Amino acid sequence: MTGRQKSAASAQLMEHMSIFAEQSSIKALLQEYMKRVVLTKPDDPVAFLIKEIKENPHVPEGKTLEPDMRSAKEQESCLDVRALNTKKKLLRGIFDAHKKDDTVNRGELLVALSENPTILLEAFPRHATDLPRCIELMDAPRSGEITWKVYGLFDLLEAAAIDTLTHEELREALDLATEDEDDDAALRWASEPGVVVVDGRDRKDYEASHVPGAISMPYFDLYFEWRSAKYVALAQRVVASGRHVVCYANTGGTEGMGAGRCMRLCNFFYECWKVPVDRMHRLRDGYADWKKRGFPVSTVDSDEVTQPPRYVAAPREEEDDDDGASVATTATTVRAGAALDSALVAERFLRVAALDAGEARVHVAGPWGDGWVSAKCLHGPLALGAAEPPPAG
């Protein structure tokens, strides 16, 4: 092989394999990738290796992928598309080039994706064809403008950058940007006797003020601890109660990230803990809107509540809210989380029943001091008369 000129594909393969060569054992890398070639017997070994390195990189035991320390010029010449930050940057570049006032035109977005298929193939190998197809099929308003920022569309699409979404989940995430109102579903939901309210904001925000009786489940704490027996026990009570779950985060329309965090919190209940989809909901505009409308707030930790407030829902099917829209039409039903107006929750859903003073306390992981929280914060129906949490599993 001495003196043979390397093909372009071979050169690309060597470049990709050398990115982390100084930080990891090159011998271990070569052994692993060669083993994959031998076991798979691909028709094009070079193309197979490039794909494996991009989509399923091997990290030798005891090693971690360190940050890419190459110069900016070197990185531009050969991006390490395995890096999550690189994928997010590429995705953001596609959107930012066409967004206008927190919206992006679906046609322009499809053109942007089709104009640079290399970005899709390298950054989103499993969704190179799914992204354009999902965008083309999603229900967009007549204006064609997709409010991707308001409904956390970009935040959810970032999950596609690490190839964790199925085609169906990706389609659902995109459809969240153009929810269709369902008056009948909203009225049916409004007849429910109570809900569990979950605060997904950071602990410091929860301590400053929150919806009375809301359970504090900071998203980033939950991200690392959702498999714990304590969180599983809490989730089992939610499922067994049969109640609806309303999640909220910092904000909705103006900042966008709160909506994405809220949707991911809904997905924890839906995907990880199997709370039925039709019981998962979120506040459309988050806690900021709740406060703006003047609804009750609390600074009392859930484990300190001795007498939960009682909200009585008055019939308001025909009454208008500040925007002139019927309160009964402010809820929309979509898969993996319906967006609810704050007024709808305050007047119809947040019906908290006072509980006996001798109520059981539930052991819950998270930011509740000693880890024990009064079941009062679970709005009564979740207590289930159990002094001990059910076994995890």
C-alpha positions as CSV (number, residue, x, y, z in Angstrom):
1,M,0.0,0.0,0.0
2,T,3.1,2.2,0.1
3,G,2.8,5.1,-2.3
4,R,-0.9,4.7,-2.9
5,Q,-2.9,7.9,-2.9
6,K,-5.7,7.8,-0.3
7,S,-9.2,8.2,-1.5
8,A,-11.3,11.2,-0.3
9,A,-13.4,8.8,1.8
10,S,-10.3,7.3,3.4
11,A,-9.0,10.7,4.2
12,Q,-12.3,11.7,5.8
13,L,-12.2,8.5,7.8
14,M,-8.8,9.2,9.1
15,E,-9.7,12.8,10.0
16,H,-12.7,11.6,12.0
17,M,-10.8,8.9,13.8
18,S,-8.0,11.3,14.7
19,I,-10.2,13.9,16.4
20,F,-10.0,12.3,19.8
21,A,-6.9,10.2,19.1
22,E,-4.7,12.1,21.5
23,Q,-7.3,11.9,24.3
24,S,-8.2,8.2,23.9
25,S,-6.3,5.1,23.3
26,I,-6.0,4.8,19.5
27,K,-5.3,1.1,19.8
28,A,-8.5,0.5,21.7
29,L,-10.4,2.6,19.1
30,L,-9.0,0.7,16.2
31,Q,-9.7,-2.7,17.8
32,E,-13.3,-1.8,18.5
33,Y,-14.0,-0.4,15.0
34,M,-12.2,-3.2,13.3
35,K,-14.2,-5.7,15.3
36,R,-17.4,-4.0,14.1
37,V,-16.3,-4.3,10.5
38,V,-15.5,-8.0,10.9
39,L,-18.8,-8.8,12.6
40,T,-21.0,-6.7,10.2
41,K,-19.1,-7.5,6.9
42,P,-20.3,-4.3,5.2
43,D,-20.1,-3.9,1.4
44,D,-18.3,-0.5,1.9
45,P,-16.1,-0.8,5.0
46,V,-15.0,2.9,4.8
47,A,-18.5,4.3,4.6
48,F,-19.6,1.9,7.4
49,L,-16.7,3.1,9.6
50,I,-17.5,6.8,9.0
51,K,-21.1,6.2,9.9
52,E,-20.2,4.2,13.0
53,I,-17.9,6.9,14.2
54,K,-20.5,9.6,13.7
55,E,-23.5,7.9,15.0
56,N,-22.1,5.4,17.5
57,P,-18.7,6.6,18.6
58,H,-16.7,4.3,20.9
59,V,-15.2,5.6,24.1
60,P,-12.6,3.3,25.6
61,E,-13.4,2.2,29.2
62,G,-12.4,4.8,31.7
63,K,-12.2,7.6,29.1
64,T,-14.5,10.5,28.4
65,L,-14.8,12.5,25.2
66,E,-13.0,15.7,26.1
67,P,-13.9,19.1,24.5
68,D,-12.5,19.6,21.0
69,M,-9.4,21.6,21.6
70,R,-8.5,22.2,17.9
71,S,-8.3,25.8,16.7
72,A,-11.4,27.4,15.3
73,K,-10.0,27.2,11.8
74,E,-9.4,23.5,12.1
75,Q,-12.9,22.9,13.6
76,E,-14.5,24.8,10.7
77,S,-12.7,22.6,8.2
78,C,-13.9,19.4,9.8
79,L,-16.7,19.8,12.3
80,D,-17.0,17.1,15.0
81,V,-20.6,16.4,14.4
82,R,-20.7,14.0,17.3
83,A,-20.6,16.9,19.7
84,L,-24.0,17.9,21.0
85,N,-23.1,21.6,20.9
86,T,-22.2,21.4,17.3
87,K,-25.5,19.8,16.5
88,K,-27.4,22.4,18.4
89,K,-25.4,25.1,16.6
90,L,-26.2,23.7,13.2
91,L,-29.9,23.3,14.1
92,R,-30.1,26.9,15.4
93,G,-28.4,28.2,12.3
94,I,-31.1,26.6,10.1
95,F,-33.8,28.3,12.2
96,D,-32.2,31.6,12.9
97,A,-31.6,32.3,9.2
98,H,-35.4,32.4,8.6
99,K,-37.1,33.4,11.8
100,K,-39.1,36.6,12.0
101,D,-40.5,37.9,15.3
102,D,-40.4,34.4,17.0
103,T,-42.0,32.8,14.0
104,V,-40.7,30.9,11.0
105,N,-42.4,30.3,7.7
106,R,-42.9,26.6,7.0
107,G,-42.0,27.0,3.3
108,E,-38.9,28.9,4.0
109,L,-37.9,26.4,6.6
110,L,-38.3,23.5,4.1
111,V,-36.2,25.4,1.6
112,A,-33.5,26.0,4.2
113,L,-33.4,22.3,5.0
114,S,-33.3,21.2,1.4
115,E,-30.6,23.7,0.5
116,N,-28.1,22.2,2.9
117,P,-28.7,18.5,3.0
118,T,-25.2,17.9,4.3
119,I,-26.1,19.6,7.6
120,L,-29.1,17.3,8.0
121,L,-27.1,14.2,7.1
122,E,-24.2,14.9,9.4
123,A,-25.9,16.5,12.3
124,F,-29.2,14.4,12.3
125,P,-28.4,11.1,10.5
126,R,-31.6,9.4,11.8
127,H,-33.8,12.4,10.9
128,A,-32.3,13.7,7.7
129,T,-35.5,12.7,5.9
130,D,-37.9,12.8,8.8
131,L,-37.4,16.5,9.6
132,P,-38.6,17.9,6.2
133,R,-41.4,15.3,6.0
134,C,-42.7,16.1,9.5
135,I,-42.6,19.9,8.8
136,E,-44.4,19.4,5.5
137,L,-47.1,17.3,7.1
138,M,-47.6,19.3,10.3
139,D,-50.8,21.4,10.7
140,A,-49.8,25.0,10.2
141,P,-52.1,28.0,10.4
142,R,-53.3,29.6,7.2
143,S,-50.7,32.3,7.5
144,G,-48.0,29.6,7.3
145,E,-46.1,31.2,10.2
146,I,-45.0,28.6,12.8
147,T,-44.6,30.0,16.4
148,W,-41.7,27.7,17.1
149,K,-40.4,29.7,20.0
150,V,-43.7,30.2,21.8
151,Y,-44.4,26.5,22.1
152,G,-40.9,25.3,22.6
153,L,-40.6,23.9,19.1
154,F,-36.9,24.7,18.9
155,D,-36.3,23.3,22.3
156,L,-37.9,20.0,21.3
157,L,-36.2,19.9,18.0
158,E,-32.9,20.1,19.8
159,A,-33.7,16.6,21.1
160,A,-33.7,15.4,17.5
161,A,-30.1,16.7,17.3
162,I,-29.0,13.9,19.6
163,D,-31.2,11.4,17.7
164,T,-33.4,10.4,20.6
165,L,-36.8,11.0,19.0
166,T,-38.8,8.6,16.9
167,H,-40.5,9.8,13.8
168,E,-43.8,9.9,15.6
169,E,-42.4,11.8,18.5
170,L,-40.8,14.3,16.2
171,R,-44.0,14.9,14.4
172,E,-45.9,15.4,17.7
173,A,-43.2,17.9,18.8
174,L,-43.6,19.9,15.6
175,D,-47.4,19.8,15.8
176,L,-47.2,21.5,19.3
177,A,-46.5,24.7,17.5
178,T,-49.9,24.8,15.8
179,E,-52.3,23.4,18.3
180,D,-56.0,23.2,17.2
181,E,-58.5,24.2,19.8
182,D,-61.0,21.5,20.8
183,D,-63.9,23.1,22.6
184,D,-65.6,19.8,23.5
185,A,-62.4,18.3,24.9
186,A,-61.8,21.5,27.0
187,L,-65.3,21.3,28.5
188,R,-65.0,17.6,29.2
189,W,-61.6,18.2,30.9
190,A,-63.1,21.1,32.9
191,S,-65.6,18.8,34.5
192,E,-62.8,16.9,36.3
193,P,-62.9,17.2,40.1
194,G,-59.2,18.1,40.7
195,V,-55.7,18.0,39.3
196,V,-52.1,17.6,40.5
197,V,-50.0,20.8,39.8
198,V,-46.3,20.3,39.2
199,D,-43.8,23.2,39.3
200,G,-40.9,22.4,37.0
201,R,-38.9,25.6,37.7
202,D,-35.7,25.8,39.7
203,R,-35.9,25.4,43.4
204,K,-35.1,29.1,44.1
205,D,-38.0,30.2,41.8
206,Y,-40.3,27.9,43.6
207,E,-39.3,29.2,47.0
208,A,-39.9,32.8,45.8
209,S,-43.5,32.0,44.9
210,H,-45.6,29.3,43.2
211,V,-49.1,28.1,42.5
212,P,-50.6,27.2,45.9
213,G,-50.2,23.5,46.7
214,A,-47.9,22.9,43.6
215,I,-45.4,20.1,43.9
216,S,-41.8,21.3,43.3
217,M,-40.1,19.0,40.8
218,P,-37.2,21.0,39.2
219,Y,-36.7,19.7,35.7
220,F,-32.9,19.4,36.0
221,D,-33.2,17.5,39.3
222,L,-35.7,15.2,37.8
223,Y,-33.6,14.7,34.7
224,F,-31.0,12.9,36.8
225,E,-33.2,11.3,39.5
226,W,-36.4,10.2,37.6
227,R,-35.4,6.5,38.0
228,S,-35.1,6.8,41.8
229,A,-37.5,4.7,43.9
230,K,-38.8,7.9,45.5
231,Y,-39.8,9.6,42.2
232,V,-41.2,6.3,40.9
233,A,-43.3,6.0,44.1
234,L,-44.7,9.5,43.6
235,A,-45.4,8.8,39.9
236,Q,-47.3,5.7,40.8
237,R,-49.5,7.7,43.1
238,V,-50.2,10.1,40.3
239,V,-51.1,7.3,38.0
240,A,-53.3,5.5,40.6
241,S,-55.1,8.6,41.5
242,G,-56.6,8.9,38.0
243,R,-56.2,12.7,38.2
244,H,-55.0,15.1,35.5
245,V,-51.5,16.6,35.8
246,V,-50.8,20.2,35.0
247,C,-47.2,21.2,34.6
248,Y,-45.8,24.7,34.4
249,A,-42.4,26.4,34.1
250,N,-41.0,29.9,34.0
251,T,-42.8,31.3,31.0
252,G,-44.4,30.5,27.7
253,G,-44.5,32.9,24.8
254,T,-41.8,35.5,25.5
255,E,-38.8,33.4,26.3
256,G,-39.6,30.0,24.9
257,M,-37.3,27.9,27.0
258,G,-39.9,27.5,29.8
259,A,-42.3,26.0,27.4
260,G,-39.7,23.5,26.3
261,R,-38.8,22.6,29.8
262,C,-42.5,22.2,30.6
263,M,-43.1,19.9,27.7
264,R,-40.1,17.7,28.7
265,L,-41.5,17.6,32.2
266,C,-44.8,16.3,30.7
267,N,-42.8,13.8,28.7
268,F,-41.3,12.4,31.9
269,F,-44.8,11.6,33.2
270,Y,-45.9,10.3,29.8
271,E,-42.9,8.4,28.6
272,C,-41.1,7.3,31.8
273,W,-44.0,6.9,34.2
274,K,-46.8,6.1,31.7
275,V,-49.3,8.7,32.8
276,P,-51.9,8.6,30.1
277,V,-51.5,11.3,27.4
278,D,-55.1,12.6,27.9
279,R,-54.2,13.4,31.5
280,M,-51.1,15.5,30.8
281,H,-51.5,19.3,30.4
282,R,-49.4,22.4,30.7
283,L,-50.0,26.0,31.4
284,R,-49.8,27.7,28.0
285,D,-47.9,30.9,29.1
286,G,-46.3,29.5,32.3
287,Y,-46.1,31.0,35.8
288,A,-45.4,34.5,34.6
289,D,-48.9,34.6,33.1
290,W,-50.4,33.1,36.2
291,K,-49.0,36.0,38.3
292,K,-49.9,38.6,35.7
293,R,-53.5,37.6,35.9
294,G,-53.5,38.1,39.6
295,F,-54.2,34.5,40.6
296,P,-53.2,33.2,44.1
297,V,-49.6,32.5,44.8
298,S,-47.9,30.9,47.8
299,T,-44.4,31.1,49.4
300,V,-45.1,28.1,51.7
301,D,-43.3,24.9,51.1
302,S,-45.6,22.1,50.2
303,D,-44.5,20.1,53.3
304,E,-45.5,23.1,55.5
305,V,-49.1,23.4,54.2
306,T,-51.6,22.7,57.0
307,Q,-54.8,23.8,55.4
308,P,-54.7,23.9,51.6
309,P,-56.8,26.6,50.0
310,R,-60.1,25.7,48.4
311,Y,-61.0,26.9,45.0
312,V,-64.7,26.7,43.9
313,A,-65.2,26.5,40.2
314,A,-68.1,28.6,39.0
315,P,-69.8,27.9,35.6
316,R,-68.2,30.3,33.1
317,E,-68.8,28.7,29.7
318,E,-69.9,32.0,28.1
319,E,-67.8,34.4,30.1
320,D,-65.0,36.1,28.3
321,D,-61.4,36.5,29.5
322,D,-59.2,39.6,29.0
323,D,-58.6,38.8,25.4
324,G,-62.3,38.4,24.5
325,A,-62.1,34.7,24.0
326,S,-64.4,32.3,25.8
327,V,-62.7,30.7,28.8
328,A,-64.1,27.4,27.7
329,T,-62.1,27.6,24.5
330,T,-58.8,28.5,26.0
331,A,-57.7,24.9,26.4
332,T,-56.4,22.9,23.5
333,T,-55.9,19.2,23.4
334,V,-52.8,17.7,21.8
335,R,-50.8,14.6,22.3
336,A,-48.1,14.7,25.0
337,G,-49.6,17.8,26.7
338,A,-52.5,20.1,26.3
339,A,-51.9,23.9,26.6
340,L,-54.2,25.4,29.2
341,D,-55.0,29.1,29.9
342,S,-54.1,30.2,33.4
343,A,-57.7,31.4,34.0
344,L,-59.0,28.0,33.0
345,V,-56.8,26.3,35.5
346,A,-57.5,28.8,38.3
347,E,-61.3,28.8,37.9
348,R,-62.0,25.2,36.8
349,F,-59.2,22.8,37.6
350,L,-57.4,23.8,40.7
351,R,-60.0,22.4,43.1
352,V,-58.2,21.5,46.3
353,A,-60.0,19.5,49.0
354,A,-59.0,20.1,52.6
355,L,-57.6,17.0,54.2
356,D,-57.6,15.6,57.6
357,A,-54.9,16.8,59.9
358,G,-53.7,13.2,60.4
359,E,-52.9,12.7,56.8
360,A,-50.1,10.4,55.7
361,R,-46.8,11.9,54.6
362,V,-45.1,10.7,51.4
363,H,-41.4,10.2,50.9
364,V,-40.4,12.0,47.8
365,A,-36.9,12.6,46.3
366,G,-36.0,16.2,45.6
367,P,-35.8,19.6,47.2
368,W,-38.0,19.1,50.3
369,G,-35.5,19.4,53.1
370,D,-35.7,16.1,54.9
371,G,-37.3,14.4,51.9
372,W,-40.7,14.0,53.5
373,V,-43.6,16.0,52.1
374,S,-47.1,16.1,53.4
375,A,-49.5,14.4,51.1
376,K,-51.6,17.6,51.3
377,C,-49.4,19.0,48.5
378,L,-50.7,16.1,46.4
379,H,-54.2,17.6,46.5
380,G,-56.0,15.0,48.4
381,P,-56.8,12.4,45.8
382,L,-53.2,11.3,45.6
383,A,-52.9,10.3,49.3
384,L,-54.6,7.0,48.6
385,G,-54.6,6.2,52.3
386,A,-51.1,4.8,52.1
387,A,-48.6,5.5,54.9
388,E,-45.8,4.0,52.9
389,P,-44.9,4.5,49.3
390,P,-45.7,1.6,47.0
391,P,-42.6,-0.5,45.8
392,A,-40.8,0.9,42.8
393,G,-40.8,-1.2,39.7
